[in-house]
Amino acid sequence: MHTNPLPPETETTQKPLASAPRTFDDAPIGVFDSGFGGLTVARELAKALPSESIVYLGDSARCPYGPRTLQEVDGFVQQIGGWLVERGVKMIVIACNTATAAGLAHAQRTFPVPVIGVVEPGARAAAMATRNNRVGVIATKGTVESNAYTSAIRHLDAGITVFSTATPRFVEIAEQGIRMAEGPLENYTSLASKVYIRPAFEEIAREYLEPLRRAGVDTLVLGCTHFPLLKALIGGVMGREVELISSSTEAARDVAEILGRRGAYARDGHEARYEFFTTGDDVEEFRSFGSRVFREPIDTVAHVDLA
């Protein structure tokens, strides 16, 4: 039996929806830390998003944040975040675990741009990676005492047991190792990690990490942005079967996702600009030292007085 086709107005095929116009934002991403460590986050951002400009502030004059009260560090977050907003950033990354624990929620309520920290991205990656539901966290004293990682991980999966250990000397080891790697002999031995590891450093690492090894963790969060610089040292002590989670790498992934959802990527081919600032007095040391952490030459560093 022959049937007539449906009239045009009742045909069931639909025209494709017009795609929404792409939007762009060439404004820089603001990144800050108590000193050099957050440059590991800036480095991951530069690798993942090569068209994005970055404004980085290291608060070296008030470093370290770890021993300070969370209330005091929250005040620093508000002050630095306001400074970055005045410089026209489209997003703020708190590239410091202690500052994230102390001031992320307050900053998200205060500033007119998205603000992310480094705790939640690292916690989420750890919760997804663990196979035996035993996760270790190493961090500064302030971050450990805040319980930020334990709360974030257990919020994602209440069945995970979190073992946290303060490893304050790892910051000192990372910075000493980078300075030592500037010599010719040490530079030859540290091409892979950019950090020279003395035997004494290995002894300290074993002392810190042995309780986590005994606890049987299969995943370890590097809960300080200095710690990815020590990945070879930490991994050597923990063993290949333990997965190391870098909060720096995970934060860069979150930035990319947020910019994509908001249509706020820089234009393709946009020439990225990197600007570096420090509250410390020795800008030349920051430039030289920071270049090794950032793994690209830092041409100039400007001093900022926030006091």
Disulfide bonds with the S-S distance in Angstrom:
none
